Amino acid sequence: MRRLRTTADVLDACADPLVRWAAQALSAGGAAWEHRGAVAVHAPCLTRRRRLVLSGPSEGVASLLAAHGRGVSLRPMLERSVAAEVRTLMPEPWVEDGPFGWMDRSGSLAAPPGVGWLSSDDEVEPLLRKALPSSWAWPGEPGVRRWAGVVEDDALVATAAEAWSSVDVGFMMGVAVHPSHARCGLGLRVCQFVASALLDLYGTCALLVENSNQPAIALYRKLGFAYRDVTTLLPAT
């Protein structure tokens, strides 16, 4: 088992955008390892969770999970199909802690009109509390960098954030549209704007989505994002 000591080491070892996104942890108290073509990144705080992000062949992932996957509040995160194989290889039982979706895309994307980065995020929190109280990104939270929005009649009616971006993976969170402006295409516009900007900066844009939120998944697919199931595994005992 080989220790990966820098973000560059992780990027050299793994092409998976999920792991490359987690690689930001190497500059913030995290750690990473490679084993049999698989990579694990321990991220002490990534989207509000202490995560161990894993990718690669199931045998290598199983070894990394056995060595580094336990700990208070730790959430090992990996592709769901790999998790199913890994569970059969573990000497002790592990259980799935709930699947969700990872979506990413690369390339370029035209920016739509009528959307821009906000000079102040004062109106973002009231909009989130109205439209998306379960948001994982909030103004002023560590890792949340900036907010984009659509303003109509001097009021913020749609927003999305850049949050927890890594060296070469921009990350989008906090997508919300005021209920009075739902089904007007504003969610698509604000996501297209943020995705366009992050693709220009990082080359890849990614996000997490509830796997049951089919309208959101369909919206992101319209923008060229590909979907895959991911999950977290926890020790059964």
C-alpha positions as CSV (number, residue, x, y, z in Angstrom):
1,M,0.0,0.0,0.0
2,R,1.6,3.3,-1.2
3,R,1.0,6.6,0.5
4,L,0.1,9.5,-1.8
5,R,1.5,12.6,-0.2
6,T,0.4,15.5,-2.4
7,T,-2.6,16.5,-4.5
8,A,-0.4,16.0,-7.6
9,D,0.3,12.4,-6.5
10,V,-3.4,11.7,-6.4
11,L,-4.0,13.2,-9.8
12,D,-1.2,11.1,-11.3
13,A,-2.7,8.0,-9.7
14,C,-6.4,8.3,-10.6
15,A,-8.4,9.7,-13.6
16,D,-11.8,9.4,-11.8
17,P,-13.3,12.9,-11.3
18,L,-14.8,11.7,-8.0
19,V,-11.3,11.1,-6.5
20,R,-9.8,14.1,-8.3
21,W,-12.4,16.2,-6.6
22,A,-11.5,14.7,-3.2
23,A,-7.8,15.4,-3.8
24,Q,-8.3,18.9,-2.5
25,A,-8.1,17.3,1.0
26,L,-4.3,16.8,0.6
27,S,-3.8,20.5,1.2
28,A,-6.2,20.6,4.2
29,G,-5.1,17.9,6.5
30,G,-6.2,14.9,4.4
31,A,-4.3,11.8,3.3
32,A,-4.4,9.4,0.4
33,W,-3.2,5.9,-0.6
34,E,-3.0,3.7,-3.7
35,H,-3.2,-0.1,-3.7
36,R,-3.5,-2.4,-6.7
37,G,-4.7,0.4,-9.0
38,A,-7.3,1.7,-6.5
39,V,-7.1,5.0,-4.7
40,A,-8.5,6.3,-1.4
41,V,-8.6,9.9,-0.2
42,H,-9.4,10.7,3.4
43,A,-11.0,14.2,3.4
44,P,-11.6,15.5,7.0
45,C,-14.3,17.9,5.8
46,L,-15.8,17.7,2.3
47,T,-19.4,18.9,1.8
48,R,-19.9,18.8,5.5
49,R,-18.8,15.2,6.0
50,R,-15.6,13.4,7.0
51,R,-15.3,11.2,3.9
52,L,-13.1,8.5,2.5
53,V,-13.5,8.6,-1.2
54,L,-12.5,5.4,-3.1
55,S,-12.2,4.4,-6.7
56,G,-10.7,1.6,-8.7
57,P,-10.7,-2.2,-8.9
58,S,-12.8,-3.8,-6.2
59,E,-10.0,-5.9,-4.7
60,G,-7.8,-2.8,-4.2
61,V,-10.8,-0.8,-2.9
62,A,-11.6,-3.5,-0.4
63,S,-8.0,-3.5,0.9
64,L,-8.0,0.3,1.3
65,L,-11.4,0.2,2.9
66,A,-10.3,-2.4,5.4
67,A,-7.2,-0.4,6.2
68,H,-8.6,3.1,6.4
69,G,-12.4,2.9,6.4
70,R,-13.3,2.9,10.0
71,G,-13.6,5.9,12.3
72,V,-16.0,8.1,14.2
73,S,-18.4,9.8,11.7
74,L,-16.3,8.6,8.7
75,R,-18.3,8.1,5.5
76,P,-16.5,5.9,2.9
77,M,-17.9,7.0,-0.5
78,L,-17.6,5.1,-3.7
79,E,-19.5,4.0,-6.9
80,R,-22.4,1.8,-6.0
81,S,-21.6,-1.0,-8.4
82,V,-18.0,-1.2,-6.9
83,A,-19.5,-1.1,-3.4
84,A,-21.6,-4.2,-4.1
85,E,-18.5,-6.1,-5.2
86,V,-16.4,-4.8,-2.3
87,R,-19.0,-5.9,0.3
88,T,-18.5,-9.5,-0.9
89,L,-14.7,-9.3,-0.4
90,M,-14.7,-7.8,3.1
91,P,-14.1,-10.3,6.0
92,E,-16.6,-8.4,8.2
93,P,-20.0,-7.2,7.0
94,W,-20.5,-3.6,5.8
95,V,-23.9,-2.0,5.1
96,E,-25.0,0.6,2.6
97,D,-25.8,4.0,4.2
98,G,-28.0,5.3,1.3
99,P,-27.3,5.8,-2.4
100,F,-27.2,9.2,-4.2
101,G,-26.0,10.5,-7.5
102,W,-22.7,11.9,-8.8
103,M,-22.8,13.8,-12.1
104,D,-20.0,15.4,-14.0
105,R,-19.0,16.6,-17.5
106,S,-16.0,18.1,-19.2
107,G,-15.5,20.3,-22.3
108,S,-17.1,23.7,-22.7
109,L,-20.6,25.2,-22.4
110,A,-22.0,28.5,-23.6
111,A,-23.1,30.9,-20.8
112,P,-26.7,32.0,-21.0
113,P,-27.9,35.6,-20.8
114,G,-29.4,37.2,-17.7
115,V,-27.3,35.4,-15.1
116,G,-24.2,36.6,-13.3
117,W,-22.1,36.2,-10.2
118,L,-23.7,38.1,-7.3
119,S,-21.7,41.0,-5.7
120,S,-23.5,40.3,-2.4
121,D,-24.9,37.1,-1.0
122,D,-27.3,38.8,1.3
123,E,-30.4,37.6,-0.5
124,V,-29.2,34.0,-0.9
125,E,-30.0,32.7,2.5
126,P,-33.7,34.0,2.5
127,L,-34.1,32.3,-0.9
128,L,-32.6,29.0,0.2
129,R,-34.8,29.0,3.3
130,K,-37.8,29.5,1.1
131,A,-36.9,27.2,-1.8
132,L,-34.3,24.8,-0.6
133,P,-34.0,24.6,3.2
134,S,-32.1,21.3,2.9
135,S,-29.3,22.9,0.9
136,W,-25.8,21.6,1.6
137,A,-24.3,25.0,0.7
138,W,-24.9,28.2,2.6
139,P,-23.4,31.7,2.4
140,G,-20.4,32.0,4.6
141,E,-19.9,28.3,5.1
142,P,-16.2,27.1,4.7
143,G,-15.6,25.9,1.1
144,V,-18.6,27.8,-0.4
145,R,-16.8,30.3,-2.7
146,R,-19.4,32.4,-4.6
147,W,-23.0,32.6,-5.7
148,A,-24.6,33.2,-9.1
149,G,-28.1,34.4,-9.5
150,V,-31.0,35.6,-11.6
151,V,-32.5,38.9,-10.4
152,E,-36.0,40.0,-11.5
153,D,-37.7,43.2,-10.3
154,D,-34.7,43.7,-7.9
155,A,-35.3,40.4,-6.2
156,L,-33.1,37.2,-6.3
157,V,-35.3,34.5,-7.8
158,A,-32.7,31.8,-8.7
159,T,-29.3,30.9,-7.4
160,A,-26.5,28.3,-7.4
161,A,-23.0,28.2,-5.9
162,E,-19.5,27.2,-6.6
163,A,-18.5,25.2,-3.5
164,W,-15.8,22.8,-2.6
165,S,-14.0,23.0,-6.0
166,S,-10.8,21.0,-6.4
167,V,-7.7,21.6,-8.5
168,D,-9.3,20.4,-11.7
169,V,-12.9,19.7,-10.8
170,G,-15.3,22.7,-10.2
171,F,-18.2,21.8,-8.0
172,M,-21.8,23.2,-8.1
173,M,-24.2,23.2,-5.1
174,G,-27.1,25.1,-3.7
175,V,-29.3,25.3,-6.7
176,A,-32.6,27.0,-5.8
177,V,-35.5,28.7,-7.6
178,H,-38.2,30.7,-5.8
179,P,-41.5,28.8,-5.8
180,S,-43.2,31.7,-7.5
181,H,-40.8,31.3,-10.5
182,A,-40.8,27.6,-10.8
183,R,-41.1,25.9,-14.2
184,C,-39.8,29.0,-15.9
185,G,-36.4,27.6,-16.9
186,L,-34.5,29.6,-14.3
187,G,-32.9,26.5,-12.8
188,L,-31.6,25.5,-16.1
189,R,-30.2,29.0,-16.8
190,V,-28.4,29.4,-13.5
191,C,-26.9,25.9,-13.6
192,Q,-25.8,26.5,-17.2
193,F,-24.1,29.7,-16.1
194,V,-22.2,28.2,-13.2
195,A,-21.3,25.1,-15.2
196,S,-20.0,27.2,-18.0
197,A,-17.8,29.2,-15.7
198,L,-16.5,26.2,-13.8
199,L,-15.7,24.3,-17.0
200,D,-13.7,27.3,-18.2
201,L,-11.8,27.4,-14.9
202,Y,-11.3,23.7,-14.1
203,G,-12.0,21.7,-17.2
204,T,-14.5,19.5,-15.4
205,C,-17.7,20.4,-13.5
206,A,-19.4,18.0,-11.0
207,L,-22.2,17.9,-8.5
208,L,-24.1,15.6,-6.1
209,V,-27.8,15.0,-6.5
210,E,-30.5,12.9,-4.7
211,N,-30.9,9.8,-6.7
212,S,-34.7,10.1,-6.4
213,N,-34.8,13.7,-7.8
214,Q,-35.5,12.8,-11.4
215,P,-36.4,16.3,-12.5
216,A,-33.0,17.6,-11.3
217,I,-31.2,14.7,-12.9
218,A,-33.0,15.4,-16.2
219,L,-32.1,19.1,-16.0
220,Y,-28.4,18.3,-15.5
221,R,-28.5,15.8,-18.3
222,K,-29.8,18.5,-20.6
223,L,-26.6,20.4,-19.8
224,G,-24.4,17.4,-20.8
225,F,-23.8,15.9,-17.3
226,A,-23.5,12.1,-17.0
227,Y,-25.0,10.3,-14.0
228,R,-23.7,7.4,-11.9
229,D,-24.9,5.9,-8.6
230,V,-22.6,6.4,-5.6
231,T,-23.1,5.4,-2.0
232,T,-21.5,5.3,1.4
233,L,-20.6,2.1,3.3
234,L,-20.5,1.7,7.0
235,P,-19.3,-1.2,9.2
236,A,-22.3,-3.3,10.3
237,T,-21.0,-3.4,13.8
